[in-house]
Amino acid sequence: MHRVVITGLGVVAPNGVGTSAFTNSIKNGVSGISFHEKLKELNFSCCIGGIPQISDEIQAQYLTPLQLRGFNSSGILYGCIAGMDAWKDAGFDIDANSELDVDSGAVFGTGTSGIEKFREAVYLLDDKQVRRLGSTVVVQTMASGISAYLGGILGLGNQVTTNSSACTTGAEALIMGFERIQNGKAKRMLVGSCSDDGPYIWGGFDAMRVMTYKHNDSPEQGSRPMSATASGFVPGSGAGALVLESLESARDRGASIYAEVLSGAINSGGQRNGGTMTAPNAASVQRCIVEAIEGAGMTAQDIDVINGHLTATSKDALEIENWTNALNRRGNDFPYINSLKSMVGHCLAAAGSIECVATVLQLKDQFVFPNLNCEDVHPEILTLIDENCIPKKSIKKPLKIAAKASFGFGDVNACIIFSTFSA
């Protein structure tokens, strides 16, 4: 088994595009959530959300005029920017004339791709104008559009694929790439996920009444994970990307190393024993966490910080309970825990990858980012862990081991154990 390290990071988040801006935002508790007039016009209950700010000038730095022509998939755009940034951050050039790299591949996930392009297609087909659909409609709307774009831009010759597991997608993509390198089938894997934004993605959740409607006049206060006054999640969008590499390959290149991936576990609750399409089977969540810890060859006591899933819904207290049971740690013995969703909202299929980037940055810079809007911790949570385990402000702290978990619709789970790198 090969050791797997992280040599590149890229992120497109509502509160920062690029790792420098994103790091500054999470260290200082900067929210990327704002009010969107379009949602109000469409009679959404929740009119706030997190959308990355990408100008035409920024787009032109990454994609050619030909690639951008007729381009109408925000998720693919975010994924390309994050993926290309991660690749360059790892020390690789991006050259359309480069040789095929058979040692490098990608697992880059998404939920729904090119929903705006689908909308255009529906209208054109209804008007019997099929010939006006354009030559890019397929690559923008097929699920694997993002990995196809990145595979071509970077010249990847190993496995290039897209996964999709709801809110678990990003964490699952990382684990899939990790296992491929660990088993010697690739030297490098670009992993991550992306999500489109806007009413056609978010409308279904608004109809389910799982998004908050109470903070349209105070957007930055809307996302309240672990809070007693949490009233549903705030939708977000973007992309996160990481370059995973075998330790041997990284050493041969003299690459800088952010952190090491020790292990990952993926499972499902099968929508049994309390698990449903939208609720977790608690026993399976705990089993996923335990298996990740055991795979890392460590104990639960070694974990310094947890970046939870924690969406600001009624399931937050259950997630904390699952962590306490899986780790057998409670009260002030519990690790620090935080939720990036307090700053960026729930970025759906992109959530796991953006949050993995945030987790790695905490290890690199030795800090714990704050939980915004959690002045009133839910009383059920306070029966399980000490309030000091939920930092309200960024704190500097020696960290070695971080756990990141994602849980998704369909009762699917993923947990990753990261570590600071030591030779």
N, C-alpha and C positions, 0 to 999 in steps of 0.2 A: 504494500500500500504506500502510495506517494503522499507526502505532506503537501498541503494545498495552502497557498498564501494569496493575499490580495495585493495586486500591484498597480491597480488603476481604479479611479472613481469618477463618475459623472452623474449629474443630477439636474433635473428640471423640475423645480418645485414651486408652489404658489408663493413661497416666501424667499425664493432665491434661485436664480439660474446660474449654474456653475458651483463648484465646491467651495470657492472662497466666499461668495455671497451667501450661500446656504449655511456654511459654518458660522459666519457672523450672525445670521438670523437665529439659529438654534441656540447659540451661546447666550444671546441677549433677549431671547423670548419674543422675537418679532413675528407677528401674525401675518399670514398671507391671505386672509379671508376678507372678502369685501361684498358689498351689495351689488346685485346685477339687475338692472332695470328690465332686461328681457324676460327674466323669470317672473317679475311682477306683471308684465304685460300678458303673460301666458297663464295668469291666475295660479301660480305656484304658491303653496303654503310657505315653503322655505325659499326665500329670495336671495340667499347669500351662498357663497361658495368660494372655493380656492382655484384660481386659474393662473398659471404661469404667464409672466409678461414677456412675450417674444415679439420683437419688432421685425419689420421687413429687413432691416439691416442685419440683424442677428441671423435670420434665416439664410440670407445670402452668403454668410460666412461658412455655412455648412453644406448647402445644397445648390446645385447649378440651376440656372434659369430653366433648363429642360426638365430637371427633376421637379422643380416647383410649379411648372406649368400645369394648370388644372388641379393642383394639389389641394385636397380638401379632407385631410385626416389629421386632426390635431394630435391624436395619440401617436401616429407614426412620426410626425414631426418631432414631438417631444422625445420619442425613443431614439431617433436618429441623432439628435443633438447630444443626449446623455451618453449614448453608446460611443459616438465618435470622440467625445471628450474623455471618456474613460480609457479608450484605446490610446489616445495621444498622451494621457496622463501616465500610462504604463510605459511610455517611451517608444511607442511605435509610430512610424510615419503613415500617413494616409495618401496613397498614390494609386490612381486608377490604372496605372501601367505596371504595377508591381507584380511579382510572381505569385502564383497561387500558394497560400500558406496552409499546407495539409496538416499541420500540427495545431491549428487554431480553429475553433468553432464558436457557436453561439446557441444559447437557449434564452430566448427573449419572449416573454409572455405578454398577453393582452386579454381583455375581456371581450369587448365588441370593437371591431376596427372599422373606421371610415363610415360612421353612422350618417354623417352629413352627405356623403357620397351616395349612400343607399337612398336617402331622401330625394336627392336629385334624380336618381335613376327611376324611382317610383313615378315621379311627375312626368318624366320624359316617356316612360313606357305607357302611362295612361294616355298620353297625347300621341301615341304611336310614332315616336321619334327615336326608335332604338339605335339608329345610326349616329345619333348625337350623344350617345353615352360617353364616348371617348375611349382612348386606348389605355387609360390608366385605371379604369374603374375596377378591374379585377384585382390588381395588386394593392389597391387602396382598401378594398372591402374583404379580401380573403383573410382568414384568421392569421395566416403566416406572413402577412404583408410586411410587418416590422422586421422579422428575421430575414426575409428575402432582401429587403432594402439594405440592411446592415451587412449581410453576407456578401452582397455585391460591392458595396462601398469599400469594405475592408479586405476583400479577396479571401474570404475564409473557406478553407478546403476540408475541414473536419465536419462533424455533425452541425447542421444549421437548422434549427427548428423553433417552433413556438408552442408554448404550453398555455393552458387556460384552466384555472381552478378558482374562479371567483376572487375573493379577497386574499386567498392564499397564493395566488399566482407568482408574485415576485419572490417570496421565500422559497417556493417550490422550484422555481427556475434556478436559483442559486444552488440548491441541494442537488439538482440534476447535473449541473455543470461540475460541482464539487466531486460527485461520485465518478463522473467520466474521467476526470484527471486522476483522482485517487486510484482508479483501476488501470491507469496507464494507457487509456484510449485516446487521450489528447494531452498536449502540454499546456495549452491555454484555452480558456473558455470565457467569452464575453456573456455575462448573465445579467438579467434584469427584467423589467416589465414596464408597460406604459398604459395609459388610459386616456381616452378622449374626454372632452368636457362638453357641457352644454345641456340644454333641455331634453334632447333626445336620449341622452344617457341617464340623466338624473330624474326624468319624469316618472319612471316606474317606482322609484323609491319614494318620491313625493306622494304618489298615489297610495303607497303602503303605509303612509304616515309614520315612517321611521326617521324622517329628517325633522330637525327642529323648526318651529314656526314662530318662536318667541323672541328672536333676536334680529329681525329684519332692520330694526333701527340701531342696532349695536352689533355689527357683524363680528368684530374681533372678540366679543364675549360669547359668541354662539356655540363654539365647540368646547364642551366642558367634561372631558373624560374624568371619571371617578368622583364627580361632583354630585352632591345631593340635589342640585337644581338642574342637572343634565336633562334635556328634553328631546334628545334624538341627535343623530349625527349631522354634520355639515359636509356636503359633497365637495370633493376636491379632484384634482387631475394632475398629470405630469408624468415623469419617468425617472427611474433610477437605474444605474448601470455600474457593474463592477467587473474588473478583469481578474479572473482567478487563474492561478498559474502554479505548476508544480514547483516545489522549492528548488529542485535541481535546475530547472529552466531559468528561474528568477536569479539564481546565483550565477549561472553561466553568463547572463546578460549584465550582471551587476545592477539589477533593478532595485529600486526603493520598495520597501515592503510596509504596507499599512498595518496589516494584522494577519492572523492565521485563522483559517476555518478548521475547527477541531472535529466537528461532526454535524450531522443533520438528521432529522427524523420526519417522516411523512406518514400520516395514516388517515383513516376515516372512522367516524362513529356509526356509519351505516344507517343513520336516522333511526336508531334503536335506543331503547333505555333512556328516554328523555331527549335524544337527539332528533331534530326535524330538519326540514329544508333550511330553516333559518336559525335554529338553536343548536348548541353543541351537546353531544353526548359527553358528559363530564368525565366519565371514566376513560374515554378515548383521548381526550385532551391531556389528561394527567399521564396516560401511558406514553403519549408522544413526547412530552417533556422528559419523562424518566428515561426513555430510550435515547434521546439526544444526549443527556448527561452521561449515561452509561457508555455510549459510543465515543464520547470524548475522553474516557478513561479518568474521570474525575468524580468528585462528590458534589452534592447539592450545596454544601457549605462553601464551595469554592466560588460560587457565582457572586459577583460584586454588584452588577446592575442588570435589570431586566427592561428591555424595550417591549412593552406589551402590545397587544392588538387594540384593546380598550377604545371603544368607538363612541362613548358618551351615550350609550343606550342602557336599558335595564339589565343587560348581561354583564356590565362591568364588575359588579360585585361577585357574580359567579366566576368570572375569570380570575379574580384575586383569590377566591376560595380554591379554585383548581390549582393555582400556583402554590398556595400554602400547603395543600395536601400532597402535591407532587414533590415539593422540596422538603416537606416536613420542617418548615421554618415559619415562625409566626412572630407577632409582636415586634419588638425592636431587633430581633434576630433576622428579620426579613431583609433581603437586599433592597437597594434603591430600585424604584420602578417609575417609569415615565411613559407618556404617550405623545408621540409627535403629532397626533391628530389634533391636539389642542392648538397647534400653530397652523396646520395646513388643511385641516379637515380630513375626511376619509377619502383617499385617492383611489379607492376601489381596486382594480387590478394592479395599479401602480403602487399601492400602499406598501406592500411588503418590500419592494426593492428600494423605494425612497427611504423607508425606515431602516433597512439594512445599511444604507449609506450613512445615515445618522448614527447608527450604532457603532460602525467602524470609526467614524470621526471622534466619537467619545473616547474610544480606546486610544486613538492616535494622539489626541490633545489632552487626555486625562481630565475629563470633566463630565458632569452629569447635567444634561439640559433640563430646563424647568417644565413643570406642568402648568400651563396657563389656565386661568379660570377655575382653579381647584381650591379656592379659599374655604369652601364648605365641603369637606370630604364626606362622601356618603356614609351614613352611620353604620351600615352593614359592613363596609370595608374596614371601619375603625374597630370593629370587633375582631378583626383578623390580623391586621398589621398596625404598627405604630405610624402615626401621622408623619413623623420625621423621615419615614422611608419614601415619602412622596414629595420631592423637593419642589418648592414654589419658585425658587430662584436658581439660576445656574450655580453649581458649586464645583470647585476644583477638588479632585479626589484621586488618589492612586487607584487605578483600575487594572485588573489583569484579565478577568473573565466576564463576558457579557452574553446574555441569552436574548434571542429575538424570536418571537412567536407570531404566527398569523393564523387566523381561523376564518373559514369562508363558508358561504352559502353551499348547501349540499352536505354540511357536516364534515368538512375536510380540514385537516390540521397540518401545520408544519412548525418545527422548532429548530433553530440553529444555535450552535455554541461557537462564539468567536473568542479569540485570545490575542493579547499582545504577542508580538513575535519575539521568540528567543531562540538563538542558534542551538 
